[in-house]
Amino acid sequence: MEIELISLNQYPFKFREVVFKSIFLISIFFPSFVHSAELSTNKYESFQAKSMGTLFRLELGVASRADGERIFQRCLALLNNLESKWSPWIEDSLIWKINHSGFSGAIPVDRNTFALLHRAHSISVLTKGAFDITFASVGHLYDYRKNVKPSAHVLPSKLNAIDYRKVQLHKKDMSVSLSDAQVKVDLGGIAKGEAIDQLLGVLKQAGVTSAYFSLGGDSYVLGKKKSYPWMLGIKHPRDRTRVVARIPLEDVAVSTSGDYERFFIEEGERYHHILSPLTGASAKGLMSATVIGPEGWRTDALSTSLFVLGLEEGIALIEALPNYDAIAIDSLGEIHATSGLISSGN
């Protein structure tokens, strides 16, 4: 899913009031963000390029295009480096090595990768396994481009390999091993959020105080745009020309997981890439889940967790976490949100 921007109506909003007034008066939709920016070309510059399997977009306030280009290239270099370590499809990446290690021993990793794997483990514990990077143990049997899914007799035999506890993290020498040769790891539910956090560090180090950047379904809004919050527009699920809500935000990460990113439909059933670790099949009950909060790695993992857990348990999870909120759209198109978004406040 792509996250972009829409232009900001030039008057101040209170975030909670706008979400309440915009979202709950609108019928079925799911989050996808669009752009029609009112830019001051001598202050804001936009850039984009492909990286980490998706489109990286950056809009930032800078003194000149040349300054923006230099910062953009630093960001792109960071992303390409992370992709070279974390992509399960790049031969000799750290994740590729882990997935092909079998019982050959522990694979040494860099401090950043070890920390991310530890964070993934913490979310797995928090969600009681609803978030699990070993979903790939079954996930590799799907091919959404070719409408391929595992057969009914193959799938059950692979489920035992989905277990985050089979990824062993050895702190002493920062290495990783698998306790089951059938286990495969994929950081797709957390890596882009982590990349968002690291991009934020690059921008702040460069002195940027106003920016919007996204990697597919994960984004961050830094500071304000001019004197107002950045405005995210939520689009209709099946009509990308229609904006159904506007949400002003600043200094916050936003992540969305949906059943529309990679999917195929067979005999009326939608098979998508967000798999339940319990069944190895596409999670049911929601069309999309959006989480808003201060850290990208966490919003990324939590949006996946919410989608897998389903409406009641997923919303309860986010409600229990300070500074995080969520919007979920169920399979009937009903819109739900955590109390922090629907309370009008003062």
C-alpha positions as CSV (number, residue, x, y, z in Angstrom):
1,M,0.0,0.0,0.0
2,E,1.2,3.5,-0.8
3,I,1.1,6.3,1.7
4,E,1.1,9.8,0.4
5,L,-0.2,13.2,1.2
6,I,-3.1,15.5,0.4
7,S,-3.1,19.3,0.7
8,L,-3.9,20.8,4.0
9,N,-6.9,23.1,4.4
10,Q,-5.4,26.3,5.8
11,Y,-6.9,26.3,9.3
12,P,-5.7,24.6,12.5
13,F,-7.2,21.3,13.6
14,K,-7.2,19.2,16.7
15,F,-6.2,15.7,15.7
16,R,-8.7,13.8,17.7
17,E,-11.6,16.0,16.6
18,V,-10.8,15.6,12.9
19,V,-10.6,11.8,13.1
20,F,-13.9,11.7,14.8
21,K,-15.6,14.1,12.5
22,S,-14.1,12.7,9.3
23,I,-13.9,9.0,9.7
24,F,-17.1,8.1,11.5
25,L,-19.3,10.0,9.1
26,I,-17.9,8.2,6.0
27,S,-18.9,4.7,4.7
28,I,-16.7,1.8,3.9
29,F,-13.1,2.6,3.1
30,F,-9.6,1.5,3.8
31,P,-6.5,3.5,4.4
32,S,-4.4,4.5,1.4
33,F,-2.8,7.9,1.3
34,V,-2.7,10.3,-1.7
35,H,-0.9,13.4,-2.7
36,S,-1.9,16.8,-4.0
37,A,0.6,19.0,-2.2
38,E,0.5,22.8,-2.3
39,L,4.3,23.2,-2.3
40,S,6.4,26.2,-2.1
41,T,9.0,25.0,-4.6
42,N,11.8,27.1,-3.1
43,K,11.3,25.5,0.3
44,Y,9.9,21.9,-0.2
45,E,11.4,19.3,-2.5
46,S,10.1,15.9,-3.4
47,F,12.1,12.7,-4.4
48,Q,11.3,9.1,-4.9
49,A,13.0,5.8,-5.8
50,K,12.5,2.1,-5.5
51,S,14.1,0.4,-2.5
52,M,13.3,-2.4,-0.1
53,G,10.8,-3.9,-2.5
54,T,8.6,-0.8,-2.6
55,L,8.6,2.9,-3.4
56,F,10.5,5.3,-1.1
57,R,9.1,8.8,-1.2
58,L,10.5,11.8,0.6
59,E,9.2,15.4,0.8
60,L,11.2,17.8,2.9
61,G,11.7,21.4,3.6
62,V,15.2,22.5,2.5
63,A,17.1,25.6,1.3
64,S,17.6,24.2,-2.2
65,R,17.0,21.3,-4.5
66,A,20.7,20.4,-4.3
67,D,20.5,20.2,-0.5
68,G,17.5,18.0,-0.8
69,E,19.1,15.7,-3.3
70,R,22.1,15.2,-1.1
71,I,19.9,14.3,1.9
72,F,17.8,12.0,-0.4
73,Q,20.9,10.1,-1.6
74,R,22.0,9.5,2.1
75,C,18.5,8.1,2.8
76,L,18.6,5.9,-0.3
77,A,22.1,4.6,0.6
78,L,20.8,3.7,4.0
79,L,17.7,1.8,2.6
80,N,19.8,-0.1,0.1
81,N,22.2,-1.2,2.8
82,L,19.3,-2.4,5.0
83,E,17.8,-4.2,2.0
84,S,21.1,-6.0,1.3
85,K,21.1,-7.3,4.9
86,W,17.4,-8.0,5.5
87,S,15.9,-9.2,2.2
88,P,15.2,-13.0,2.3
89,W,15.5,-13.0,-1.5
90,I,19.0,-11.6,-1.8
91,E,21.6,-14.4,-1.8
92,D,24.1,-14.0,1.1
93,S,22.0,-11.4,2.9
94,L,21.9,-12.0,6.7
95,I,18.3,-13.3,6.5
96,W,19.1,-15.5,3.6
97,K,22.1,-17.0,5.5
98,I,19.9,-17.6,8.5
99,N,17.2,-19.3,6.4
100,H,19.8,-21.5,4.8
101,S,21.8,-22.3,7.9
102,G,19.9,-25.5,8.8
103,F,21.8,-27.1,11.7
104,S,25.2,-25.8,10.4
105,G,25.5,-23.4,13.4
106,A,24.8,-19.9,14.4
107,I,25.0,-17.0,11.9
108,P,26.8,-13.9,13.2
109,V,24.9,-10.7,12.5
110,D,25.5,-7.0,13.0
111,R,24.2,-5.1,16.1
112,N,21.4,-3.4,14.2
113,T,20.0,-6.7,12.8
114,F,20.3,-8.4,16.2
115,A,18.4,-5.6,17.8
116,L,15.6,-5.8,15.2
117,L,15.3,-9.6,15.7
118,H,15.1,-8.9,19.5
119,R,12.3,-6.4,18.9
120,A,10.5,-8.8,16.7
121,H,10.7,-11.4,19.5
122,S,9.3,-8.8,22.0
123,I,6.3,-8.2,19.8
124,S,5.7,-11.9,19.4
125,V,5.7,-12.3,23.2
126,L,3.4,-9.3,23.6
127,T,0.9,-10.6,21.0
128,K,1.2,-14.3,22.1
129,G,2.5,-15.2,18.7
130,A,0.1,-13.3,16.5
131,F,3.2,-11.5,15.2
132,D,5.7,-14.1,14.1
133,I,8.6,-13.6,11.7
134,T,8.7,-17.3,11.1
135,F,5.4,-17.1,9.2
136,A,7.7,-17.4,6.2
137,S,8.0,-21.1,6.9
138,V,4.6,-21.4,5.3
139,G,4.6,-18.0,3.4
140,H,7.1,-19.2,0.9
141,L,4.6,-21.7,-0.4
142,Y,2.3,-18.9,-1.6
143,D,2.8,-17.1,-4.9
144,Y,0.3,-14.3,-5.2
145,R,1.4,-13.3,-8.7
146,K,0.7,-16.8,-10.0
147,N,-2.3,-17.6,-7.8
148,V,-0.5,-20.4,-6.0
149,K,-1.3,-21.5,-2.5
150,P,-0.2,-24.6,-0.5
151,S,-2.5,-27.6,-0.8
152,A,-4.7,-28.8,2.0
153,H,-2.5,-31.8,2.8
154,V,0.8,-29.9,2.6
155,L,-0.1,-26.9,4.8
156,P,-0.7,-28.7,8.1
157,S,2.6,-30.5,7.8
158,K,4.4,-27.1,7.7
159,L,2.7,-25.4,10.6
160,N,5.0,-26.7,13.3
161,A,7.8,-24.6,11.7
162,I,5.9,-21.4,12.5
163,D,7.2,-20.6,16.0
164,Y,9.2,-17.5,16.9
165,R,10.8,-19.4,19.8
166,K,12.7,-21.5,17.3
167,V,14.8,-18.4,16.4
168,Q,17.6,-18.5,18.9
169,L,19.3,-15.1,19.7
170,H,22.7,-15.5,21.2
171,K,23.6,-12.2,22.8
172,K,27.1,-13.0,23.8
173,D,28.4,-13.1,20.2
174,M,25.4,-11.5,18.5
175,S,24.6,-14.6,16.4
176,V,21.3,-16.3,15.3
177,S,20.5,-20.0,15.0
178,L,17.4,-22.0,14.2
179,S,16.3,-24.9,16.3
180,D,14.3,-26.4,13.3
181,A,15.8,-26.7,9.8
182,Q,12.3,-26.1,8.3
183,V,12.0,-22.6,9.9
184,K,12.3,-19.6,7.6
185,V,12.4,-16.0,8.7
186,D,11.0,-12.9,7.0
187,L,11.2,-9.4,8.5
188,G,8.6,-8.0,6.1
189,G,6.3,-7.1,9.0
190,I,8.8,-5.0,10.9
191,A,11.8,-4.1,8.7
192,K,10.2,-1.1,6.8
193,G,9.1,0.4,10.1
194,E,12.6,0.1,11.4
195,A,13.9,1.7,8.2
196,I,11.5,4.6,8.8
197,D,13.0,5.1,12.3
198,Q,16.5,5.1,10.9
199,L,15.5,7.5,8.1
200,L,14.2,9.8,10.7
201,G,17.7,9.8,12.3
202,V,19.3,10.7,9.0
203,L,17.0,13.6,8.5
204,K,17.4,15.0,12.0
205,Q,21.2,14.7,11.7
206,A,21.0,16.7,8.5
207,G,19.1,19.4,10.3
208,V,15.7,18.7,8.6
209,T,12.8,19.8,10.8
210,S,9.9,19.3,8.3
211,A,9.4,16.2,6.2
212,Y,7.1,13.4,5.1
213,F,8.5,10.1,4.0
214,S,7.1,6.7,3.2
215,L,8.0,3.1,2.4
216,G,4.9,1.4,1.0
217,G,2.5,1.1,4.0
218,D,4.8,2.8,6.5
219,S,5.4,6.5,6.8
220,Y,6.5,9.3,9.2
221,V,5.6,13.0,9.4
222,L,8.3,15.1,10.9
223,G,7.3,18.5,12.4
224,K,4.8,20.7,10.6
225,K,4.4,21.6,7.0
226,K,4.8,25.4,7.2
227,S,2.5,26.4,10.1
228,Y,0.2,23.4,10.0
229,P,0.3,19.6,10.6
230,W,0.9,17.4,7.6
231,M,-2.3,16.0,6.2
232,L,-2.9,12.4,5.5
233,G,-5.8,11.5,3.3
234,I,-7.5,8.1,3.6
235,K,-8.9,6.8,0.3
236,H,-11.8,4.6,-0.6
237,P,-10.9,0.9,-0.7
238,R,-12.0,0.3,-4.2
239,D,-11.9,3.8,-5.8
240,R,-8.5,5.4,-5.5
241,T,-9.8,8.7,-6.8
242,R,-11.9,9.3,-3.7
243,V,-10.5,10.7,-0.5
244,V,-12.9,9.8,2.4
245,A,-11.1,11.4,5.4
246,R,-8.3,13.8,6.3
247,I,-6.1,13.4,9.3
248,P,-3.6,16.1,10.4
249,L,-0.5,14.6,12.0
250,E,3.0,15.6,13.1
251,D,6.0,13.8,14.6
252,V,4.4,10.4,14.4
253,A,4.7,7.1,12.5
254,V,1.8,5.5,10.6
255,S,1.6,1.9,9.4
256,T,-1.2,0.1,7.6
257,S,-1.6,-3.6,6.9
258,G,-4.3,-4.6,4.4
259,D,-5.6,-7.6,2.5
260,Y,-5.1,-5.7,-0.8
261,E,-1.3,-5.4,-1.0
262,R,-0.5,-8.9,-2.3
263,F,-3.5,-11.1,-3.0
264,F,-5.4,-13.2,-5.5
265,I,-9.0,-14.3,-5.6
266,E,-10.0,-17.9,-6.2
267,E,-13.6,-19.2,-6.2
268,G,-14.7,-16.0,-4.5
269,E,-12.1,-16.2,-1.7
270,R,-9.3,-13.7,-1.2
271,Y,-5.9,-15.1,-0.5
272,H,-3.6,-12.4,0.8
273,H,-0.1,-12.2,2.3
274,I,-1.0,-11.5,6.0
275,L,-1.0,-15.0,7.3
276,S,-2.2,-16.3,10.7
277,P,0.6,-18.1,12.4
278,L,-2.0,-20.4,13.9
279,T,-3.4,-21.6,10.6
280,G,-0.9,-20.7,8.0
281,A,-3.8,-19.2,6.0
282,S,-4.8,-15.6,5.3
283,A,-6.1,-13.9,8.4
284,K,-9.8,-13.2,8.4
285,G,-12.1,-10.6,9.8
286,L,-10.4,-7.3,8.8
287,M,-9.8,-5.5,5.5
288,S,-7.2,-3.2,7.0
289,A,-5.5,-2.1,10.2
290,T,-3.7,1.2,10.7
291,V,-1.6,2.0,13.8
292,I,-0.3,5.4,14.7
293,G,2.5,6.0,17.2
294,P,5.9,7.3,17.9
295,E,8.1,4.4,16.6
296,G,7.9,3.0,13.1
297,W,9.2,-0.5,13.9
298,R,6.4,-0.8,16.5
299,T,3.6,0.6,14.4
300,D,4.6,-1.7,11.6
301,A,4.6,-4.8,13.7
302,L,1.5,-3.8,15.6
303,S,-0.6,-3.1,12.4
304,T,0.2,-6.7,11.3
305,S,-0.6,-8.0,14.8
306,L,-3.9,-6.2,14.9
307,F,-4.9,-7.6,11.5
308,V,-4.1,-11.1,12.7
309,L,-5.7,-10.9,16.1
310,G,-8.9,-9.5,14.6
311,L,-11.0,-6.6,15.7
312,E,-11.8,-7.1,19.4
313,E,-8.5,-8.5,20.6
314,G,-6.5,-6.3,18.2
315,I,-8.1,-3.1,19.3
316,A,-7.8,-4.1,23.0
317,L,-4.0,-4.7,22.4
318,I,-3.5,-1.2,21.1
319,E,-5.7,0.4,23.8
320,A,-3.3,-1.1,26.4
321,L,-0.3,0.6,24.8
322,P,0.4,4.3,25.8
323,N,0.8,6.7,22.9
324,Y,-0.5,4.3,20.2
325,D,-3.8,4.4,18.4
326,A,-5.5,2.4,15.7
327,I,-8.2,2.4,13.0
328,A,-9.5,-0.9,11.8
329,I,-12.0,-1.8,9.0
330,D,-13.7,-5.1,9.4
331,S,-14.8,-7.5,6.6
332,L,-18.2,-5.8,6.4
333,G,-16.7,-2.4,5.9
334,E,-17.5,-1.1,9.4
335,I,-15.0,1.4,10.8
336,H,-13.5,1.0,14.3
337,A,-11.0,3.0,16.3
338,T,-9.3,3.1,19.6
339,S,-10.7,5.5,22.2
340,G,-7.8,8.0,21.7
341,L,-9.1,8.7,18.2
342,I,-12.8,8.9,18.7
343,S,-12.7,11.0,21.9
344,S,-13.2,14.7,20.9
345,G,-11.2,16.1,23.8
346,N,-10.9,19.7,24.6
